[in-house]
C-alpha cells in the first residue's frame, strides 16, 4: 500500500513555537472546549467514594461526582425559580 505523502513531505511543516501553543484553542468537535477544571482536595466518606467508583464504570468516578454536583446545582436553581414563581402567583403584588 502506498501513501500519497512522501516522508520528505512530512518534514516540511514549520516547527511549533511557544507563541503557537499560547494561541492554540482546545476544541471538542468544532466548539471550543470548556475551561480547565479547578483541582481541589476534598474529604469524602469511604462508602461514598466506593459507590461512585462502582457506578462510574469507564467514565471515572471523579467525572461522575462532578456531573452529580452540577446536576444538584442546576436542580437547586430550578427549584428556587419554581418556588419564587409559585409564591408570586399565590400572593400577587
ABEGO torsion letter per residue (X at the ends): XBBABBAAAAAABBBBBAAAAAABBBBBEABBBBBBBBBBBBBBBAAAAAAAAAAAEAAEAAAAAAAAAAAAAAAAAAAAAAAAAAAAAABBX
